[in-house]
Amino acid sequence: MADDNGTNSLEYGTPCFEKYTKVRCIGAGTYGRVYEAKDRVSGDVVALKKIKTLNESEGVPVTTLREIVALKSLRHPNLVGMKGIVVSKQKDEDDEDEDDPKGGGSTSQDTRSDYANGSIFLVLEFVAHDLTGLLQSNHSFSDLAIKYIMRQLLEGLQYMHDRDVLHRDIKTSNILLTPAYVVKLADYGLARTLRSNSKLTNKVVTLWYRAPELLLGSTDYDASVDMWSVGCVFAELFLGRPLFAAKTEAEQMVKITDVCGTLFDDVNGISHLPHYDKFLGSDKARASDLRRMMYRKAMERNVTLPHGFIELLDKLLQIDPKRRFNPAQALNSDYFKVHHPQLVPGGDAPTMLPPITEANCHEMAARKLKKEGSQAVINGADLNKKKLHDKANAVLSVVEHTKKRPPSKPLYVTD
């Protein structure tokens, strides 16, 4: 496209960011922010994932390149789709990377191109909710809804794994959901192919969803790391909160073994992993407590665990990755065979599932509301404290005033 001066107005033929209007920020992570936006011409609503500010010395982050490759090569109804890429020449008004990393600021000799000061955006299909936002907003999922969500998640993962692609960051905030319960797995910044023989980093997957072999230092893991994360999501949908919520890797491993135990046959070399002695070497063998814990949680909520639920969860949360179910095995489990035969592979949402009527609900919005609610409680407490303080001062004032008054004359009764 040429401008009025006959020059190319868009480098590399990339569409311009200005064709979209931002509505609001719906997510933020290590590698960029995600915005709800609207096409100025068509009115279509999209999601814009903003990548770190372009910098010629560093180039486009490798995570972005991997995500673009994954988005262009993977096409499945349960994987979020990419519509394109747009570029802005100027920094965003809310760009957190505006400061010069060297601390010197720009100078008149700065010869970088306009785009070196701007940002790139992935244009993705917009999906109204993510599981974290819904869970944090106290949305409760029926057994049928959980089963439908899990089936779609497993079908999307089966498609990826059949093509030797690992997601490596499955968590509730990366599982998007339409009002009709259609699942869209998102965020492929950590996706990698298994076709290369290079070592893999174990510093992947958000801590609460990270498989034991990653915590133990494995660098030659396989798709089973995704299946552990799926098990964590499965339990979270039922519990309404994360199953293993720790702050450090050591604490995470303790939480995992407290539930899943340490009683397993070391036929697959787990004890040879770098951090085995650090985390498990001195631990006495303990049987899994998963079944008893989930039944206890069900009794506390006065609900019944669906048929096949605990058996599938147990197969997903195996300490030994070689004993973990893959997507095909999970989809073929008893959990998906009974009670709801209308859940046929690739079928539409059951008509008995009412649509999600909440306003667009994502992790960031839910977190903001929770923070505002907490602040309102604090403000209310401060207001009550001030009222009590004012009341106490008023009482003290009356007491002090009474002390200063001269004694009243005695009253005499006369005949």
DRENNUGU-90426 format. One record per residue (C-alpha): x, y, z. Coordinates in pm, whole numbers, padded with zeros to 5 digits, always signed. Example, Ala and Ser with C-alpha at 12.3 -4.5 7.8 and 13.67 -1.06 7.14 Angstrom:
<recs>
+01230-00450+00780 +01367-00106+00714 
</recs>
This chain:
<recs>
+00000+00000+00000 +00141+00342-00090 +00087+00670+00091 +00036+01014-00066 +00410+01041-00128 +00418+00717-00323 +00615+00531-00056 +00522+00211+00118 +00334+00311+00435 +00346-00037+00587 +00677-00214+00617 +00677-00583+00526 +00319-00547+00401 +00187-00576+00756 -00159-00420+00819 -00167-00115+01041 -00280-00125+01404 -00492+00187+01355 -00767-00017+01187 -00865-00137+01536 -01003+00040+01841 -00908-00098+02179 -01200-00168+02412 -01028-00295+02725 -00740-00504+02851 -00852-00861+02921 -00523-01029+03006 -00155-00977+03081 +00141-01208+03100 +00516-01231+03072 +00518-01181+02696 +00250-00919+02645 -00099-00789+02706 -00425-00899+02546 -00696-00651+02452 -01053-00676+02338 -01071-00460+02024 -01307-00372+01742 -01241-00344+01371 -01320+00018+01277 -01460-00085+00938 -01637-00418+00984 -01721-00380+01353 -01589-00732+01421 -01464-00792+01775 -01116-00944+01799 -00848-01006+02058 -00519-00819+02012 -00220-00978+02180 +00047-00714+02214 +00404-00836+02201 +00698-00664+02369 +00804-00335+02210 +01008-00399+01898 +01380-00359+01945 +01622-00410+01659 +01900-00525+01893 +01688-00806+02036 +01449-00876+01751 +01108-01035+01790 +01097-01261+02101 +01142-01630+02021 +00822-01704+02211 +00634-01483+01965 +00787-01659+01665 +00690-01997+01810 +00337-01877+01878 +00296-01744+01523 +00425-02073+01377 +00188-02272+01598 -00112-02050+01522 -00053-02071+01146 +00004-02448+01138 -00258-02570+01388 -00622-02553+01278 -00880-02711+01505 -01222-02604+01638 -01090-02611+01996 -00770-02415+01933 -00788-02035+01917 -00738-01905+01563 -00515-01624+01438 -00661-01371+01196 -00340-01184+01121 -00065-00956+01250 -00070-00575+01279 +00199-00322+01363 +00187+00016+01535 +00459+00271+01462 +00420+00450+01794 +00431+00314+02143 +00099+00257+02311 -00018+00504+02570 -00021+00215+02818 +00307+00059+02699 +00497-00055+03004 +00821-00082+02805 +00845+00285+02713 +01157+00353+02916 +01488+00308+02742 +01632-00013+02885 +01975+00153+02899 +01835+00442+03098 +01970+00705+02858 +01657+00791+02665 +01644+00865+02293 +01881+01113+02131 +01891+01307+01807 +02137+01048+01673 +01886+00763+01718 +01877+00596+01376 +01629+00321+01456 +01324+00288+01229 +00982+00406+01339 +00881+00044+01399 +01162-00001+01653 +00961+00227+01881 +00631+00054+01821 +00463-00277+01890 +00336-00579+01705 -00002-00735+01774 -00133-01080+01696 -00496-01054+01585 -00683-01349+01738 -01044-01456+01749 -01218-01305+02051 -01367-01545+02306 -01591-01408+02579 -01460-01597+02884 -01172-01792+03028 -01204-02059+03298 -01008-01859+03556 -01234-01558+03519 -01547-01771+03552 -01415-01967+03851 -01302-01652+04031 -01647-01503+03965 -01797-01803+04150 -01949-01952+03836 -02033-02314+03914 -02001-02578+03644 -02243-02869+03629 -02115-03223+03581 -02233-03210+03220 -02058-02878+03158 -01730-03011+03304 -01756-03322+03090 -01819-03119+02774 -01531-02880+02850 -01291-03165+02925 -01387-03355+02611 -01313-03055+02390 -00986-02979+02570 -00870-03337+02518 -00973-03336+02153 -00777-03016+02091 -00474-03160+02269 -00499-03487+02081 -00481-03288+01757 -00167-03107+01881 +00005-03417+02019 -00065-03615+01702 +00143-03350+01528 +00421-03375+01790 +00345-03031+01935 +00351-02971+02311 +00153-02678+02451 +00352-02651+02778 +00131-02389+02944 -00211-02543+02997 -00395-02368+03279 -00745-02236+03339 -00662-01882+03219 -00545-02023+02882 -00867-02219+02831 -01118-01983+02672 -01489-02051+02665 -01773-01913+02454 -02121-01857+02604 -02220-02186+02433 -01938-02373+02614 -01711-02406+02311 -01351-02445+02431 -01065-02256+02266 -00717-02340+02394 -00498-02029+02375 -00142-01898+02423 +00119-02093+02228 +00420-01889+02334 +00575-02193+02505 +00467-02449+02243 +00746-02672+02109 +00775-02958+01865 +00913-03298+01966 +01066-03356+01624 +01394-03189+01720 +01650-03372+01933 +01747-03064+02134 +01709-03055+02509 +01395-02890+02642 +01381-02642+02927 +01200-02752+03243 +01115-02391+03333 +00780-02412+03157 +00416-02447+03262 +00275-02221+03534 +00380-02359+03874 +00038-02478+03993 -00002-02690+03678 +00360-02807+03642 +00425-03181+03616 +00650-03355+03876 +00915-03449+03619 +00960-03079+03535 +00999-02995+03903 +01253-03279+03927 +01460-03126+03646 +01378-03336+03339 +01489-03196+03001 +01374-03485+02780 +01008-03496+02873 +00719-03558+02635 +00352-03471+02586 +00264-03621+02925 +00352-03285+03085 +00041-03142+02917 -00168-03430+03053 -00065-03354+03411 -00183-02995+03357 -00512-03128+03217 -00556-03330+03538 -00502-03017+03747 -00763-02830+03541 -01004-03124+03572 -00981-03119+03951 -01007-02739+03963 -01333-02737+03767 -01482-02969+04030 -01326-02801+04337 -01368-02441+04222 -01005-02365+04316 -00657-02488+04217 -00563-02834+04343 -00194-02757+04403 -00143-02388+04484 +00212-02329+04608 +00456-02038+04597 +00782-02227+04538 +00888-02538+04349 +00975-02717+04674 +00635-02635+04825 +00466-02741+04500 +00635-03082+04513 +00525-03125+04876 +00164-03045+04789 +00174-03292+04499 +00319-03579+04703 +00082-03511+04995 -00207-03590+04758 -00058-03823+04498 +00183-04006+04725 +00534-04135+04654 +00452-04502+04617 +00548-04592+04260 +00774-04842+04084 +01075-04656+03954 +01089-04845+03626 +01113-04529+03416 +01413-04368+03583 +01241-04096+03786 +01496-04140+04065 +01772-04044+03820 +01630-03697+03756 +01854-03411+03880 +01635-03290+04169 +01499-03626+04284 +01718-03644+04596 +01638-03281+04677 +01261-03328+04668 +01191-03701+04710 +01508-03883+04807 +01447-03879+05183 +01069-03918+05159 +00911-04236+05289 +00691-04422+05044 +00330-04306+05082 +00020-04425+04902 -00196-04183+04705 -00453-03989+04905 -00625-03849+04595 -00932-04071+04606 -01002-04013+04977 -00945-03637+04943 -01182-03599+04646 -01454-03805+04816 -01416-03588+05126 -01447-03270+04918 -01758-03414+04750 -01917-03487+05089 -01838-03134+05210 -02020-02997+04905 -02300-03252+04937 -02245-03374+04582 -02170-03710+04425 -01859-03770+04217 -01960-03863+03861 -01901-04221+03752 -01546-04261+03624 -01435-03916+03749 -01187-04028+04016 -01048-04306+03798 -00973-04063+03514 -00830-03801+03749 -00602-04063+03904 -00472-04164+03559 -00399-03803+03469 -00221-03727+03797 +00032-04008+03795 +00374-03914+03933 +00534-04144+03675 +00477-03973+03336 +00486-04306+03150 +00179-04421+03345 -00021-04108+03265 -00312-04129+03021 -00272-03967+02680 -00568-03779+02522 -00699-04084+02335 -00696-04299+02650 -00866-04026+02849 -01139-03980+02587 -01194-04357+02589 -01231-04374+02968 -01553-04466+03147 -01600-04102+03247 -01701-04016+02890 -01900-04332+02824 -02180-04307+03076 -02465-04079+03185 -02440-03839+02892 -02438-04041+02568 -02530-03726+02373 -02171-03608+02414 -02055-03765+02091 -01706-03671+01962 -01721-03346+01768 -02086-03295+01859 -02252-02967+01950 -02317-02859+02308 -02605-03050+02467 -02927-02850+02456 -02970-02905+02829 -02663-02685+02891 -02791-02328+02945 -02570-02061+02787 -02331-01864+03006 -02509-01535+03062 -02243-01352+03264 -02078-01049+03106 -01743-01115+02937 -01536-01270+03212 -01158-01304+03193 -00889-01352+03454 -00782-00987+03465 -01139-00855+03502 -01217-01106+03776 -00895-01019+03958 -00977-00648+03931 -01327-00699+04071 -01187-00910+04354 -00932-00641+04432 -01199-00371+04425 -01416-00583+04652 -01130-00628+04898 -01062-00256+04889 -01431-00186+04953 -01415-00411+05260 -01104-00227+05380 -01267+00110+05313 -01579-00005+05497 -01371-00119+05792 -01187+00213+05793 -01520+00399+05782 -01658+00195+06072 -01335+00251+06262 -01367+00626+06205 -01731+00622+06321 -01634+00435+06639 -01348+00676+06693 -01577+00978+06650 -01835+00824+06884 -01568+00755+07147 -01442+01113+07120 -01798+01241+07163 -01843+01034+07482 -01508+01153+07619 -01605+01511+07543 -01928+01474+07742 -01740+01318+08034 -01479+01596+08037 -01751+01861+08017 -01935+01701+08311 -01618+01701+08522 -01572+02077+08470 -01929+02171+08573 -01970+02309+08934 -02167+02082+09168 -02537+02164+09167 -02704+02296+09485 -02897+02037+09687 -03272+02047+09653 -03469+02086+09974 -03830+01987+10011 -04030+02243+10203 -04355+02198+10375 
</recs>
